[in-house]
Amino acid sequence: MARDSKATIRKRIHKRIRAKLAGTTERPRLAVFRSLNHIYAQVIDDTQGLTVAAAASNEKGGANGGNVAGAKAIGKLVAERAKAKGVEAVVFDRGGYLYHGRVKALADAAREAGLKF
Protein backbone atom coordinates (compact mmCIF):
# COMPACT_ATOMS: atom_id res chain seq x y z
CA MET A 1 0.00 0.00 0.00
CA ALA A 2 1.46 3.35 -1.07
CA ARG A 3 1.73 6.13 1.50
CA ASP A 4 0.82 9.72 0.72
CA SER A 5 3.60 12.29 0.80
CA LYS A 6 3.66 15.03 3.43
CA ALA A 7 2.72 17.58 0.76
CA THR A 8 -0.32 15.54 -0.31
CA ILE A 9 -1.48 15.18 3.29
CA ARG A 10 -0.99 18.92 3.91
CA LYS A 11 -3.00 19.80 0.80
CA ARG A 12 -5.82 17.51 1.92
CA ILE A 13 -5.88 19.15 5.37
CA HIS A 14 -5.74 22.64 3.81
CA LYS A 15 -8.68 21.80 1.55
CA ARG A 16 -10.67 20.71 4.61
CA ILE A 17 -9.78 23.93 6.46
CA ARG A 18 -10.72 26.11 3.46
CA ALA A 19 -14.12 24.45 3.24
CA LYS A 20 -14.88 25.82 6.70
CA LEU A 21 -13.45 29.35 6.52
CA ALA A 22 -13.32 32.20 4.03
CA GLY A 23 -12.15 35.79 4.15
CA THR A 24 -14.73 38.54 3.84
CA THR A 25 -14.27 42.25 3.21
CA GLU A 26 -14.78 43.00 6.92
CA ARG A 27 -12.63 40.08 8.08
CA PRO A 28 -10.16 38.85 5.44
CA ARG A 29 -8.18 35.63 5.63
CA LEU A 30 -4.56 35.62 6.81
CA ALA A 31 -3.08 32.76 4.79
CA VAL A 32 0.34 31.29 5.55
CA PHE A 33 2.63 29.33 3.24
CA ARG A 34 5.81 27.83 4.58
CA SER A 35 8.63 26.49 2.44
CA LEU A 36 11.95 25.12 3.60
CA ASN A 37 13.78 28.46 3.33
CA HIS A 38 11.00 31.07 3.35
CA ILE A 39 7.63 31.96 4.84
CA TYR A 40 4.86 33.90 3.11
CA ALA A 41 1.74 35.57 4.50
CA GLN A 42 -1.18 37.14 2.63
CA VAL A 43 -4.30 38.91 3.81
CA ILE A 44 -6.97 37.86 1.30
CA ASP A 45 -10.53 39.07 0.68
CA ASP A 46 -12.14 35.96 -0.83
CA THR A 47 -15.43 37.67 -1.74
CA GLN A 48 -13.65 40.03 -4.15
CA GLY A 49 -10.71 37.74 -4.88
CA LEU A 50 -8.17 40.37 -3.79
CA THR A 51 -4.94 40.23 -1.84
CA VAL A 52 -5.19 43.17 0.57
CA ALA A 53 -1.66 42.88 2.01
CA ALA A 54 1.25 40.48 1.76
CA ALA A 55 4.71 39.91 3.18
CA ALA A 56 7.36 37.33 2.42
CA SER A 57 10.80 36.51 3.70
CA ASN A 58 12.19 36.49 0.15
CA GLU A 59 11.48 40.19 -0.36
CA LYS A 60 14.51 42.41 -0.83
CA GLY A 61 15.94 43.06 2.62
CA GLY A 62 13.52 40.52 4.10
CA ALA A 63 14.10 38.40 7.17
CA ASN A 64 15.38 34.84 7.08
CA GLY A 65 12.12 32.87 6.80
CA GLY A 66 13.69 29.54 7.64
CA ASN A 67 13.58 30.21 11.38
CA VAL A 68 11.18 31.41 14.09
CA ALA A 69 12.75 34.88 14.30
CA GLY A 70 12.16 35.40 10.57
CA ALA A 71 8.57 34.25 10.89
CA LYS A 72 8.01 36.77 13.70
CA ALA A 73 9.36 39.55 11.50
CA ILE A 74 7.03 38.57 8.63
CA GLY A 75 4.03 38.36 10.99
CA LYS A 76 4.72 41.88 12.26
CA LEU A 77 5.26 43.20 8.72
CA VAL A 78 2.05 41.71 7.30
CA ALA A 79 0.06 43.05 10.26
CA GLU A 80 1.46 46.57 9.75
CA ARG A 81 0.65 46.45 6.03
CA ALA A 82 -2.88 45.16 6.70
CA LYS A 83 -3.55 47.84 9.31
CA ALA A 84 -2.33 50.49 6.84
CA LYS A 85 -5.08 49.26 4.47
CA GLY A 86 -7.68 49.49 7.25
CA VAL A 87 -7.87 45.82 8.23
CA GLU A 88 -8.32 45.30 11.98
CA ALA A 89 -9.53 41.67 12.23
CA VAL A 90 -8.71 38.55 10.20
CA VAL A 91 -9.42 34.83 10.19
CA PHE A 92 -6.25 32.73 10.42
CA ASP A 93 -5.63 30.11 7.73
CA ARG A 94 -2.71 27.94 8.81
CA GLY A 95 -2.54 26.38 5.35
CA GLY A 96 -2.65 22.77 6.49
CA TYR A 97 0.43 23.17 8.68
CA LEU A 98 0.45 22.38 12.38
CA TYR A 99 -0.05 25.45 14.57
CA HIS A 100 3.49 25.17 15.89
CA GLY A 101 6.93 26.65 15.33
CA ARG A 102 7.15 29.17 12.48
CA VAL A 103 3.38 29.25 11.83
CA LYS A 104 2.63 29.95 15.50
CA ALA A 105 5.42 32.57 15.68
CA LEU A 106 3.97 34.40 12.67
CA ALA A 107 0.47 34.35 14.17
CA ASP A 108 1.64 35.56 17.58
CA ALA A 109 3.67 38.40 16.02
CA ALA A 110 0.66 39.49 13.92
CA ARG A 111 -1.49 39.54 17.06
CA GLU A 112 1.11 41.60 18.94
CA ALA A 113 1.23 44.06 16.03
CA GLY A 114 -2.51 44.67 16.40
CA LEU A 115 -4.41 42.20 14.21
CA LYS A 116 -7.34 40.51 15.93
CA PHE A 117 -8.02 36.80 15.40
C-alpha positions as CSV (number, residue, x, y, z in Angstrom):
1,M,0.0,0.0,0.0
2,A,1.5,3.4,-1.1
3,R,1.7,6.1,1.5
4,D,0.8,9.7,0.7
5,S,3.6,12.3,0.8
6,K,3.7,15.0,3.4
7,A,2.7,17.6,0.8
8,T,-0.3,15.5,-0.3
9,I,-1.5,15.2,3.3
10,R,-1.0,18.9,3.9
11,K,-3.0,19.8,0.8
12,R,-5.8,17.5,1.9
13,I,-5.9,19.1,5.4
14,H,-5.7,22.6,3.8
15,K,-8.7,21.8,1.5
16,R,-10.7,20.7,4.6
17,I,-9.8,23.9,6.5
18,R,-10.7,26.1,3.5
19,A,-14.1,24.4,3.2
20,K,-14.9,25.8,6.7
21,L,-13.5,29.3,6.5
22,A,-13.3,32.2,4.0
23,G,-12.1,35.8,4.2
24,T,-14.7,38.5,3.8
25,T,-14.3,42.3,3.2
26,E,-14.8,43.0,6.9
27,R,-12.6,40.1,8.1
28,P,-10.2,38.8,5.4
29,R,-8.2,35.6,5.6
30,L,-4.6,35.6,6.8
31,A,-3.1,32.8,4.8
32,V,0.3,31.3,5.6
33,F,2.6,29.3,3.2
34,R,5.8,27.8,4.6
35,S,8.6,26.5,2.4
36,L,11.9,25.1,3.6
37,N,13.8,28.5,3.3
38,H,11.0,31.1,3.3
39,I,7.6,32.0,4.8
40,Y,4.9,33.9,3.1
41,A,1.7,35.6,4.5
42,Q,-1.2,37.1,2.6
43,V,-4.3,38.9,3.8
44,I,-7.0,37.9,1.3
45,D,-10.5,39.1,0.7
46,D,-12.1,36.0,-0.8
47,T,-15.4,37.7,-1.7
48,Q,-13.6,40.0,-4.2
49,G,-10.7,37.7,-4.9
50,L,-8.2,40.4,-3.8
51,T,-4.9,40.2,-1.8
52,V,-5.2,43.2,0.6
53,A,-1.7,42.9,2.0
54,A,1.3,40.5,1.8
55,A,4.7,39.9,3.2
56,A,7.4,37.3,2.4
57,S,10.8,36.5,3.7
58,N,12.2,36.5,0.2
59,E,11.5,40.2,-0.4
60,K,14.5,42.4,-0.8
61,G,15.9,43.1,2.6
62,G,13.5,40.5,4.1
63,A,14.1,38.4,7.2
64,N,15.4,34.8,7.1
65,G,12.1,32.9,6.8
66,G,13.7,29.5,7.6
67,N,13.6,30.2,11.4
68,V,11.2,31.4,14.1
69,A,12.8,34.9,14.3
70,G,12.2,35.4,10.6
71,A,8.6,34.2,10.9
72,K,8.0,36.8,13.7
73,A,9.4,39.5,11.5
74,I,7.0,38.6,8.6
75,G,4.0,38.4,11.0
76,K,4.7,41.9,12.3
77,L,5.3,43.2,8.7
78,V,2.1,41.7,7.3
79,A,0.1,43.1,10.3
80,E,1.5,46.6,9.8
81,R,0.6,46.5,6.0
82,A,-2.9,45.2,6.7
83,K,-3.6,47.8,9.3
84,A,-2.3,50.5,6.8
85,K,-5.1,49.3,4.5
86,G,-7.7,49.5,7.2
87,V,-7.9,45.8,8.2
88,E,-8.3,45.3,12.0
89,A,-9.5,41.7,12.2
90,V,-8.7,38.6,10.2
91,V,-9.4,34.8,10.2
92,F,-6.3,32.7,10.4
93,D,-5.6,30.1,7.7
94,R,-2.7,27.9,8.8
95,G,-2.5,26.4,5.3
96,G,-2.7,22.8,6.5
97,Y,0.4,23.2,8.7
98,L,0.5,22.4,12.4
99,Y,0.0,25.4,14.6
100,H,3.5,25.2,15.9
101,G,6.9,26.7,15.3
102,R,7.2,29.2,12.5
103,V,3.4,29.2,11.8
104,K,2.6,30.0,15.5
105,A,5.4,32.6,15.7
106,L,4.0,34.4,12.7
107,A,0.5,34.3,14.2
108,D,1.6,35.6,17.6
109,A,3.7,38.4,16.0
110,A,0.7,39.5,13.9
111,R,-1.5,39.5,17.1
112,E,1.1,41.6,18.9
113,A,1.2,44.1,16.0
114,G,-2.5,44.7,16.4
115,L,-4.4,42.2,14.2
116,K,-7.3,40.5,15.9
117,F,-8.0,36.8,15.4
